[in-house]
Amino acid sequence: MRVAFQGEKGAYSESAVHTFFGATADVKPCRDLTEVFESVNKQRAQFGVVPIENSLEGSINQTYDLFLTHNLKVRGEIIIRISHCLIANPNTSLEVVKTVYSHPQALAQCRSFLERLGCELIPTYDTAGSVKMLKEKGLHDAAAVASERAAELYGMKILAREIEDNPENYTRFFVISQNDAPMTGRDKTSIIFAAAHTPGSLYNALGEFAEREINLTKIESRPTRQKPWEYNFYLDFEGHRTEENCAAALKAIEKSALFLKILGSYPRAA
């Protein structure tokens, strides 16, 4: 079993891989999210793990956009607690740090701590990749924001722990593959749809779920990128797409929507 993820070994996405698939999963680090989708699409990996939203910073828009251009399914979800550390080379002290590197979301999640530190912040493509870069370049006046595991993996020093602004910091990940998951009785379904530009169209679409007492867990709009001020709606609801009431709701929406794509059904994360 090979699982693709964005980032270097030690990234939070790799932790999500092992949380879902176990410690023996064969991981395939990818430079960006597009490469993760392409790896699964071209069957260079059986599965991919991609971040979909953070409890503090919101949705990962690129992931949502990639679902529009790739015919892949959501097979599972993982939610992991994100706890950031400030990491540097072993002979670096907190007092000499002038620059901090990390993924933009990690920097944003540690804004208060980093502002007090008064360092230059430089966004990079990955948290663990920033730690790896510090080690390879031998930078002694710089640090990175990443996981404790990244520090251990690359033999680096932790200058500060739990530097995130809010301890309620969780990231939700999707497991993607060629097929979604069979019904388990504790499922969710994710879809994308576009409502017609007529009064009440979105209300009527959502009403299909309300009439059948299907609980919606998330709804969000994203630009279609085809015409200005037109939007796709990304929606999660409880239940499996093959359940009678869920299938009926989807069929009703399909009749009135301009566009409907079922991303897949999968077991809810604990």
C-alpha positions as protocol buffer text, in pm:
chain_id: "A"
residue {
  index: 1
  type: MET
  ca { x: 0 y: 0 z: 0 }
}
residue {
  index: 2
  type: ARG
  ca { x: 148 y: 332 z: -109 }
}
residue {
  index: 3
  type: VAL
  ca { x: 8 y: 661 z: 19 }
}
residue {
  index: 4
  type: ALA
  ca { x: 96 y: 1003 z: -125 }
}
residue {
  index: 5
  type: PHE
  ca { x: 98 y: 1320 z: 85 }
}
residue {
  index: 6
  type: GLN
  ca { x: 212 y: 1680 z: 43 }
}
residue {
  index: 7
  type: GLY
  ca { x: 536 y: 1774 z: 215 }
}
residue {
  index: 8
  type: GLU
  ca { x: 846 y: 1606 z: 353 }
}
residue {
  index: 9
  type: LYS
  ca { x: 862 y: 1323 z: 604 }
}
residue {
  index: 10
  type: GLY
  ca { x: 769 y: 1465 z: 942 }
}
residue {
  index: 11
  type: ALA
  ca { x: 488 y: 1681 z: 797 }
}
residue {
  index: 12
  type: TYR
  ca { x: 148 y: 1680 z: 965 }
}
residue {
  index: 13
  type: SER
  ca { x: 5 y: 1516 z: 653 }
}
residue {
  index: 14
  type: GLU
  ca { x: 238 y: 1220 z: 709 }
}
residue {
  index: 15
  type: SER
  ca { x: 108 y: 1193 z: 1066 }
}
residue {
  index: 16
  type: ALA
  ca { x: -243 y: 1179 z: 920 }
}
residue {
  index: 17
  type: VAL
  ca { x: -133 y: 898 z: 687 }
}
residue {
  index: 18
  type: HIS
  ca { x: -6 y: 685 z: 976 }
}
residue {
  index: 19
  type: THR
  ca { x: -310 y: 767 z: 1189 }
}
residue {
  index: 20
  type: PHE
  ca { x: -538 y: 624 z: 919 }
}
residue {
  index: 21
  type: PHE
  ca { x: -326 y: 349 z: 762 }
}
residue {
  index: 22
  type: GLY
  ca { x: -92 y: 254 z: 1046 }
}
residue {
  index: 23
  type: ALA
  ca { x: 282 y: 285 z: 1101 }
}
residue {
  index: 24
  type: THR
  ca { x: 376 y: 43 z: 822 }
}
residue {
  index: 25
  type: ALA
  ca { x: 221 y: 246 z: 536 }
}
residue {
  index: 26
  type: ASP
  ca { x: 461 y: 313 z: 248 }
}
residue {
  index: 27
  type: VAL
  ca { x: 458 y: 693 z: 218 }
}
residue {
  index: 28
  type: LYS
  ca { x: 525 y: 896 z: -96 }
}
residue {
  index: 29
  type: PRO
  ca { x: 619 y: 1260 z: -20 }
}
residue {
  index: 30
  type: CYS
  ca { x: 500 y: 1507 z: -285 }
}
residue {
  index: 31
  type: ARG
  ca { x: 607 y: 1864 z: -352 }
}
residue {
  index: 32
  type: ASP
  ca { x: 251 y: 2001 z: -371 }
}
residue {
  index: 33
  type: LEU
  ca { x: -115 y: 1900 z: -355 }
}
residue {
  index: 34
  type: THR
  ca { x: -139 y: 1873 z: -733 }
}
residue {
  index: 35
  type: GLU
  ca { x: 128 y: 1603 z: -728 }
}
residue {
  index: 36
  type: VAL
  ca { x: -69 y: 1410 z: -464 }
}
residue {
  index: 37
  type: PHE
  ca { x: -381 y: 1410 z: -683 }
}
residue {
  index: 38
  type: GLU
  ca { x: -177 y: 1319 z: -992 }
}
residue {
  index: 39
  type: SER
  ca { x: -3 y: 1033 z: -808 }
}
residue {
  index: 40
  type: VAL
  ca { x: -336 y: 874 z: -723 }
}
residue {
  index: 41
  type: ASN
  ca { x: -490 y: 958 z: -1060 }
}
residue {
  index: 42
  type: LYS
  ca { x: -203 y: 791 z: -1247 }
}
residue {
  index: 43
  type: GLN
  ca { x: -191 y: 505 z: -993 }
}
residue {
  index: 44
  type: ARG
  ca { x: 161 y: 581 z: -872 }
}
residue {
  index: 45
  type: ALA
  ca { x: -1 y: 556 z: -528 }
}
residue {
  index: 46
  type: GLN
  ca { x: -317 y: 372 z: -426 }
}
residue {
  index: 47
  type: PHE
  ca { x: -423 y: 649 z: -188 }
}
residue {
  index: 48
  type: GLY
  ca { x: -352 y: 1012 z: -111 }
}
residue {
  index: 49
  type: VAL
  ca { x: -400 y: 1214 z: 206 }
}
residue {
  index: 50
  type: VAL
  ca { x: -477 y: 1585 z: 163 }
}
residue {
  index: 51
  type: PRO
  ca { x: -573 y: 1860 z: 411 }
}
residue {
  index: 52
  type: ILE
  ca { x: -923 y: 1995 z: 356 }
}
residue {
  index: 53
  type: GLU
  ca { x: -973 y: 2241 z: 643 }
}
residue {
  index: 54
  type: ASN
  ca { x: -823 y: 2375 z: 963 }
}
residue {
  index: 55
  type: SER
  ca { x: -1034 y: 2461 z: 1267 }
}
residue {
  index: 56
  type: LEU
  ca { x: -867 y: 2803 z: 1299 }
}
residue {
  index: 57
  type: GLU
  ca { x: -768 y: 2906 z: 946 }
}
residue {
  index: 58
  type: GLY
  ca { x: -1057 y: 2756 z: 750 }
}
residue {
  index: 59
  type: SER
  ca { x: -1067 y: 2558 z: 427 }
}
residue {
  index: 60
  type: ILE
  ca { x: -775 y: 2461 z: 207 }
}
residue {
  index: 61
  type: ASN
  ca { x: -904 y: 2613 z: -115 }
}
residue {
  index: 62
  type: GLN
  ca { x: -655 y: 2443 z: -345 }
}
residue {
  index: 63
  type: THR
  ca { x: -772 y: 2100 z: -232 }
}
residue {
  index: 64
  type: TYR
  ca { x: -1134 y: 2187 z: -310 }
}
residue {
  index: 65
  type: ASP
  ca { x: -1034 y: 2321 z: -653 }
}
residue {
  index: 66
  type: LEU
  ca { x: -839 y: 2004 z: -735 }
}
residue {
  index: 67
  type: PHE
  ca { x: -1151 y: 1794 z: -683 }
}
residue {
  index: 68
  type: LEU
  ca { x: -1304 y: 1978 z: -977 }
}
residue {
  index: 69
  type: THR
  ca { x: -1022 y: 1883 z: -1213 }
}
residue {
  index: 70
  type: HIS
  ca { x: -962 y: 1524 z: -1098 }
}
residue {
  index: 71
  type: ASN
  ca { x: -1208 y: 1236 z: -1096 }
}
residue {
  index: 72
  type: LEU
  ca { x: -1108 y: 1099 z: -756 }
}
residue {
  index: 73
  type: LYS
  ca { x: -1321 y: 1000 z: -459 }
}
residue {
  index: 74
  type: VAL
  ca { x: -1307 y: 1071 z: -87 }
}
residue {
  index: 75
  type: ARG
  ca { x: -1259 y: 738 z: 91 }
}
residue {
  index: 76
  type: GLY
  ca { x: -1200 y: 853 z: 449 }
}
residue {
  index: 77
  type: GLU
  ca { x: -1133 y: 1144 z: 679 }
}
residue {
  index: 78
  type: ILE
  ca { x: -884 y: 1204 z: 959 }
}
residue {
  index: 79
  type: ILE
  ca { x: -880 y: 1478 z: 1220 }
}
residue {
  index: 80
  type: ILE
  ca { x: -554 y: 1540 z: 1405 }
}
residue {
  index: 81
  type: ARG
  ca { x: -452 y: 1789 z: 1670 }
}
residue {
  index: 82
  type: ILE
  ca { x: -189 y: 2035 z: 1545 }
}
residue {
  index: 83
  type: SER
  ca { x: 74 y: 2134 z: 1801 }
}
residue {
  index: 84
  type: HIS
  ca { x: 356 y: 2351 z: 1667 }
}
residue {
  index: 85
  type: CYS
  ca { x: 716 y: 2373 z: 1787 }
}
residue {
  index: 86
  type: LEU
  ca { x: 987 y: 2627 z: 1712 }
}
residue {
  index: 87
  type: ILE
  ca { x: 1278 y: 2419 z: 1581 }
}
residue {
  index: 88
  type: ALA
  ca { x: 1641 y: 2506 z: 1503 }
}
residue {
  index: 89
  type: ASN
  ca { x: 1986 y: 2356 z: 1463 }
}
residue {
  index: 90
  type: PRO
  ca { x: 2130 y: 2205 z: 1783 }
}
residue {
  index: 91
  type: ASN
  ca { x: 2370 y: 2495 z: 1857 }
}
residue {
  index: 92
  type: THR
  ca { x: 2108 y: 2769 z: 1798 }
}
residue {
  index: 93
  type: SER
  ca { x: 1951 y: 2956 z: 2091 }
}
residue {
  index: 94
  type: LEU
  ca { x: 1620 y: 3144 z: 2090 }
}
residue {
  index: 95
  type: GLU
  ca { x: 1801 y: 3478 z: 2137 }
}
residue {
  index: 96
  type: VAL
  ca { x: 1988 y: 3460 z: 1805 }
}
residue {
  index: 97
  type: VAL
  ca { x: 1692 y: 3363 z: 1583 }
}
residue {
  index: 98
  type: LYS
  ca { x: 1630 y: 3632 z: 1320 }
}
residue {
  index: 99
  type: THR
  ca { x: 1423 y: 3441 z: 1063 }
}
residue {
  index: 100
  type: VAL
  ca { x: 1145 y: 3184 z: 1093 }
}
residue {
  index: 101
  type: TYR
  ca { x: 1040 y: 2957 z: 805 }
}
residue {
  index: 102
  type: SER
  ca { x: 725 y: 2749 z: 765 }
}
residue {
  index: 103
  type: HIS
  ca { x: 408 y: 2688 z: 570 }
}
residue {
  index: 104
  type: PRO
  ca { x: 188 y: 3003 z: 560 }
}
residue {
  index: 105
  type: GLN
  ca { x: -90 y: 2838 z: 764 }
}
residue {
  index: 106
  type: ALA
  ca { x: 154 y: 2731 z: 1036 }
}
residue {
  index: 107
  type: LEU
  ca { x: 293 y: 3084 z: 1058 }
}
residue {
  index: 108
  type: ALA
  ca { x: -60 y: 3224 z: 1081 }
}
residue {
  index: 109
  type: GLN
  ca { x: -152 y: 2978 z: 1357 }
}
residue {
  index: 110
  type: CYS
  ca { x: 145 y: 3097 z: 1566 }
}
residue {
  index: 111
  type: ARG
  ca { x: 101 y: 3468 z: 1496 }
}
residue {
  index: 112
  type: SER
  ca { x: 107 y: 3593 z: 1858 }
}
residue {
  index: 113
  type: PHE
  ca { x: 421 y: 3400 z: 1956 }
}
residue {
  index: 114
  type: LEU
  ca { x: 605 y: 3500 z: 1640 }
}
residue {
  index: 115
  type: GLU
  ca { x: 511 y: 3867 z: 1675 }
}
residue {
  index: 116
  type: ARG
  ca { x: 659 y: 3870 z: 2025 }
}
residue {
  index: 117
  type: LEU
  ca { x: 971 y: 3709 z: 1883 }
}
residue {
  index: 118
  type: GLY
  ca { x: 1003 y: 3993 z: 1632 }
}
residue {
  index: 119
  type: CYS
  ca { x: 1161 y: 3785 z: 1354 }
}
residue {
  index: 120
  type: GLU
  ca { x: 1126 y: 3796 z: 978 }
}
residue {
  index: 121
  type: LEU
  ca { x: 872 y: 3536 z: 865 }
}
residue {
  index: 122
  type: ILE
  ca { x: 935 y: 3352 z: 539 }
}
residue {
  index: 123
  type: PRO
  ca { x: 660 y: 3125 z: 397 }
}
residue {
  index: 124
  type: THR
  ca { x: 765 y: 2790 z: 250 }
}
residue {
  index: 125
  type: TYR
  ca { x: 585 y: 2496 z: 91 }
}
residue {
  index: 126
  type: ASP
  ca { x: 597 y: 2272 z: 400 }
}
residue {
  index: 127
  type: THR
  ca { x: 652 y: 2267 z: 777 }
}
residue {
  index: 128
  type: ALA
  ca { x: 883 y: 1964 z: 791 }
}
residue {
  index: 129
  type: GLY
  ca { x: 1050 y: 2077 z: 469 }
}
residue {
  index: 130
  type: SER
  ca { x: 1151 y: 2398 z: 647 }
}
residue {
  index: 131
  type: VAL
  ca { x: 1322 y: 2195 z: 921 }
}
residue {
  index: 132
  type: LYS
  ca { x: 1500 y: 1984 z: 660 }
}
residue {
  index: 133
  type: MET
  ca { x: 1616 y: 2301 z: 480 }
}
residue {
  index: 134
  type: LEU
  ca { x: 1761 y: 2450 z: 802 }
}
residue {
  index: 135
  type: LYS
  ca { x: 1961 y: 2134 z: 858 }
}
residue {
  index: 136
  type: GLU
  ca { x: 2086 y: 2103 z: 498 }
}
residue {
  index: 137
  type: LYS
  ca { x: 2192 y: 2471 z: 480 }
}
residue {
  index: 138
  type: GLY
  ca { x: 2333 y: 2478 z: 831 }
}
residue {
  index: 139
  type: LEU
  ca { x: 2146 y: 2799 z: 921 }
}
residue {
  index: 140
  type: HIS
  ca { x: 2226 y: 2898 z: 1280 }
}
residue {
  index: 141
  type: ASP
  ca { x: 2027 y: 3222 z: 1311 }
}
residue {
  index: 142
  type: ALA
  ca { x: 1700 y: 3080 z: 1182 }
}
residue {
  index: 143
  type: ALA
  ca { x: 1423 y: 2851 z: 1301 }
}
residue {
  index: 144
  type: ALA
  ca { x: 1119 y: 2670 z: 1162 }
}
residue {
  index: 145
  type: VAL
  ca { x: 766 y: 2603 z: 1281 }
}
residue {
  index: 146
  type: ALA
  ca { x: 686 y: 2232 z: 1257 }
}
residue {
  index: 147
  type: SER
  ca { x: 594 y: 1921 z: 1454 }
}
residue {
  index: 148
  type: GLU
  ca { x: 789 y: 1757 z: 1733 }
}
residue {
  index: 149
  type: ARG
  ca { x: 831 y: 1454 z: 1509 }
}
residue {
  index: 150
  type: ALA
  ca { x: 1002 y: 1669 z: 1244 }
}
residue {
  index: 151
  type: ALA
  ca { x: 1259 y: 1779 z: 1502 }
}
residue {
  index: 152
  type: GLU
  ca { x: 1324 y: 1419 z: 1603 }
}
residue {
  index: 153
  type: LEU
  ca { x: 1340 y: 1296 z: 1245 }
}
residue {
  index: 154
  type: TYR
  ca { x: 1604 y: 1550 z: 1136 }
}
residue {
  index: 155
  type: GLY
  ca { x: 1800 y: 1561 z: 1463 }
}
residue {
  index: 156
  type: MET
  ca { x: 1712 y: 1921 z: 1542 }
}
residue {
  index: 157
  type: LYS
  ca { x: 1656 y: 2120 z: 1862 }
}
residue {
  index: 158
  type: ILE
  ca { x: 1316 y: 2233 z: 1995 }
}
residue {
  index: 159
  type: LEU
  ca { x: 1339 y: 2592 z: 2120 }
}
residue {
  index: 160
  type: ALA
  ca { x: 972 y: 2621 z: 2224 }
}
residue {
  index: 161
  type: ARG
  ca { x: 670 y: 2390 z: 2229 }
}
residue {
  index: 162
  type: GLU
  ca { x: 299 y: 2450 z: 2181 }
}
residue {
  index: 163
  type: ILE
  ca { x: 348 y: 2793 z: 2026 }
}
residue {
  index: 164
  type: GLU
  ca { x: 13 y: 2795 z: 1843 }
}
residue {
  index: 165
  type: ASP
  ca { x: -220 y: 3080 z: 1942 }
}
residue {
  index: 166
  type: ASN
  ca { x: -512 y: 2851 z: 2017 }
}
residue {
  index: 167
  type: PRO
  ca { x: -490 y: 2496 z: 2157 }
}
residue {
  index: 168
  type: GLU
  ca { x: -814 y: 2407 z: 1974 }
}
residue {
  index: 169
  type: ASN
  ca { x: -610 y: 2367 z: 1656 }
}
residue {
  index: 170
  type: TYR
  ca { x: -718 y: 2070 z: 1445 }
}
residue {
  index: 171
  type: THR
  ca { x: -678 y: 1986 z: 1078 }
}
residue {
  index: 172
  type: ARG
  ca { x: -919 y: 1766 z: 888 }
}
residue {
  index: 173
  type: PHE
  ca { x: -774 y: 1551 z: 610 }
}
residue {
  index: 174
  type: PHE
  ca { x: -939 y: 1356 z: 328 }
}
residue {
  index: 175
  type: VAL
  ca { x: -818 y: 1017 z: 207 }
}
residue {
  index: 176
  type: ILE
  ca { x: -853 y: 1012 z: -171 }
}
residue {
  index: 177
  type: SER
  ca { x: -855 y: 713 z: -406 }
}
residue {
  index: 178
  type: GLN
  ca { x: -1017 y: 579 z: -722 }
}
residue {
  index: 179
  type: ASN
  ca { x: -1324 y: 465 z: -523 }
}
residue {
  index: 180
  type: ASP
  ca { x: -1506 y: 576 z: -210 }
}
residue {
  index: 181
  type: ALA
  ca { x: -1591 y: 354 z: 89 }
}
residue {
  index: 182
  type: PRO
  ca { x: -1879 y: 109 z: 142 }
}
residue {
  index: 183
  type: MET
  ca { x: -2153 y: 194 z: 391 }
}
residue {
  index: 184
  type: THR
  ca { x: -2063 y: 151 z: 759 }
}
residue {
  index: 185
  type: GLY
  ca { x: -2362 y: 310 z: 935 }
}
residue {
  index: 186
  type: ARG
  ca { x: -2159 y: 609 z: 1056 }
}
residue {
  index: 187
  type: ASP
  ca { x: -2091 y: 778 z: 725 }
}
residue {
  index: 188
  type: LYS
  ca { x: -2064 y: 1123 z: 569 }
}
residue {
  index: 189
  type: THR
  ca { x: -2093 y: 1228 z: 206 }
}
residue {
  index: 190
  type: SER
  ca { x: -1927 y: 1524 z: 32 }
}
residue {
  index: 191
  type: ILE
  ca { x: -2060 y: 1686 z: -285 }
}
residue {
  index: 192
  type: ILE
  ca { x: -2006 y: 1990 z: -509 }
}
residue {
  index: 193
  type: PHE
  ca { x: -2300 y: 2156 z: -681 }
}
residue {
  index: 194
  type: ALA
  ca { x: -2395 y: 2480 z: -854 }
}
residue {
  index: 195
  type: ALA
  ca { x: -2741 y: 2625 z: -805 }
}
residue {
  index: 196
  type: ALA
  ca { x: -2927 y: 2802 z: -1084 }
}
residue {
  index: 197
  type: HIS
  ca { x: -2936 y: 3184 z: -1076 }
}
residue {
  index: 198
  type: THR
  ca { x: -3303 y: 3198 z: -986 }
}
residue {
  index: 199
  type: PRO
  ca { x: -3473 y: 3310 z: -664 }
}
residue {
  index: 200
  type: GLY
  ca { x: -3485 y: 3031 z: -407 }
}
residue {
  index: 201
  type: SER
  ca { x: -3265 y: 2783 z: -597 }
}
residue {
  index: 202
  type: LEU
  ca { x: -3016 y: 2736 z: -313 }
}
residue {
  index: 203
  type: TYR
  ca { x: -3299 y: 2732 z: -58 }
}
residue {
  index: 204
  type: ASN
  ca { x: -3476 y: 2459 z: -254 }
}
residue {
  index: 205
  type: ALA
  ca { x: -3159 y: 2251 z: -286 }
}
residue {
  index: 206
  type: LEU
  ca { x: -3092 y: 2264 z: 86 }
}
residue {
  index: 207
  type: GLY
  ca { x: -3459 y: 2193 z: 148 }
}
residue {
  index: 208
  type: GLU
  ca { x: -3417 y: 1849 z: -10 }
}
residue {
  index: 209
  type: PHE
  ca { x: -3200 y: 1756 z: 287 }
}
residue {
  index: 210
  type: ALA
  ca { x: -3422 y: 1924 z: 546 }
}
residue {
  index: 211
  type: GLU
  ca { x: -3734 y: 1741 z: 420 }
}
residue {
  index: 212
  type: ARG
  ca { x: -3556 y: 1409 z: 468 }
}
residue {
  index: 213
  type: GLU
  ca { x: -3404 y: 1506 z: 806 }
}
residue {
  index: 214
  type: ILE
  ca { x: -3049 y: 1472 z: 672 }
}
residue {
  index: 215
  type: ASN
  ca { x: -2805 y: 1669 z: 884 }
}
residue {
  index: 216
  type: LEU
  ca { x: -2568 y: 1903 z: 700 }
}
residue {
  index: 217
  type: THR
  ca { x: -2225 y: 1931 z: 862 }
}
residue {
  index: 218
  type: LYS
  ca { x: -2069 y: 2191 z: 632 }
}
residue {
  index: 219
  type: ILE
  ca { x: -2155 y: 2421 z: 343 }
}
residue {
  index: 220
  type: GLU
  ca { x: -1914 y: 2660 z: 172 }
}
residue {
  index: 221
  type: SER
  ca { x: -1903 y: 2852 z: -156 }
}
residue {
  index: 222
  type: ARG
  ca { x: -1608 y: 2887 z: -393 }
}
residue {
  index: 223
  type: PRO
  ca { x: -1583 y: 3085 z: -720 }
}
residue {
  index: 224
  type: THR
  ca { x: -1640 y: 2870 z: -1028 }
}
residue {
  index: 225
  type: ARG
  ca { x: -1345 y: 3044 z: -1204 }
}
residue {
  index: 226
  type: GLN
  ca { x: -1553 y: 3040 z: -1523 }
}
residue {
  index: 227
  type: LYS
  ca { x: -1761 y: 3356 z: -1477 }
}
residue {
  index: 228
  type: PRO
  ca { x: -1720 y: 3637 z: -1223 }
}
residue {
  index: 229
  type: TRP
  ca { x: -1951 y: 3614 z: -921 }
}
residue {
  index: 230
  type: GLU
  ca { x: -2068 y: 3262 z: -993 }
}
residue {
  index: 231
  type: TYR
  ca { x: -2010 y: 2999 z: -725 }
}
residue {
  index: 232
  type: ASN
  ca { x: -1995 y: 2628 z: -657 }
}
residue {
  index: 233
  type: PHE
  ca { x: -2120 y: 2503 z: -322 }
}
residue {
  index: 234
  type: TYR
  ca { x: -1924 y: 2242 z: -129 }
}
residue {
  index: 235
  type: LEU
  ca { x: -2147 y: 2048 z: 106 }
}
residue {
  index: 236
  type: ASP
  ca { x: -2098 y: 1767 z: 359 }
}
residue {
  index: 237
  type: PHE
  ca { x: -2389 y: 1574 z: 509 }
}
residue {
  index: 238
  type: GLU
  ca { x: -2441 y: 1277 z: 738 }
}
residue {
  index: 239
  type: GLY
  ca { x: -2523 y: 949 z: 567 }
}
residue {
  index: 240
  type: HIS
  ca { x: -2399 y: 736 z: 276 }
}
residue {
  index: 241
  type: ARG
  ca { x: -2485 y: 823 z: -83 }
}
residue {
  index: 242
  type: THR
  ca { x: -2639 y: 475 z: -130 }
}
residue {
  index: 243
  type: GLU
  ca { x: -2886 y: 512 z: 158 }
}
residue {
  index: 244
  type: GLU
  ca { x: -3241 y: 556 z: 30 }
}
residue {
  index: 245
  type: ASN
  ca { x: -3307 y: 904 z: 169 }
}
residue {
  index: 246
  type: CYS
  ca { x: -2961 y: 1034 z: 75 }
}
residue {
  index: 247
  type: ALA
  ca { x: -2989 y: 896 z: -279 }
}
residue {
  index: 248
  type: ALA
  ca { x: -3332 y: 1057 z: -315 }
}
residue {
  index: 249
  type: ALA
  ca { x: -3200 y: 1396 z: -202 }
}
residue {
  index: 250
  type: LEU
  ca { x: -2909 y: 1377 z: -446 }
}
residue {
  index: 251
  type: LYS
  ca { x: -3139 y: 1277 z: -731 }
}
residue {
  index: 252
  type: ALA
  ca { x: -3368 y: 1573 z: -658 }
}
residue {
  index: 253
  type: ILE
  ca { x: -3076 y: 1817 z: -648 }
}
residue {
  index: 254
  type: GLU
  ca { x: -2936 y: 1678 z: -972 }
}
residue {
  index: 255
  type: LYS
  ca { x: -3261 y: 1764 z: -1152 }
}
residue {
  index: 256
  type: SER
  ca { x: -3245 y: 2133 z: -1060 }
}
residue {
  index: 257
  type: ALA
  ca { x: -2871 y: 2202 z: -1017 }
}
residue {
  index: 258
  type: LEU
  ca { x: -2655 y: 2334 z: -1297 }
}
residue {
  index: 259
  type: PHE
  ca { x: -2382 y: 2094 z: -1188 }
}
residue {
  index: 260
  type: LEU
  ca { x: -2347 y: 1815 z: -930 }
}
residue {
  index: 261
  type: LYS
  ca { x: -2043 y: 1608 z: -845 }
}
residue {
  index: 262
  type: ILE
  ca { x: -2047 y: 1348 z: -568 }
}
residue {
  index: 263
  type: LEU
  ca { x: -1702 y: 1342 z: -413 }
}
residue {
  index: 264
  type: GLY
  ca { x: -1774 y: 1027 z: -216 }
}
residue {
  index: 265
  type: SER
  ca { x: -1904 y: 867 z: 101 }
}
residue {
  index: 266
  type: TYR
  ca { x: -1676 y: 766 z: 385 }
}
residue {
  index: 267
  type: PRO
  ca { x: -1674 y: 677 z: 756 }
}
residue {
  index: 268
  type: ARG
  ca { x: -1685 y: 980 z: 990 }
}
residue {
  index: 269
  type: ALA
  ca { x: -1365 y: 1048 z: 1180 }
}
residue {
  index: 270
  type: ALA
  ca { x: -1378 y: 1008 z: 1555 }
}
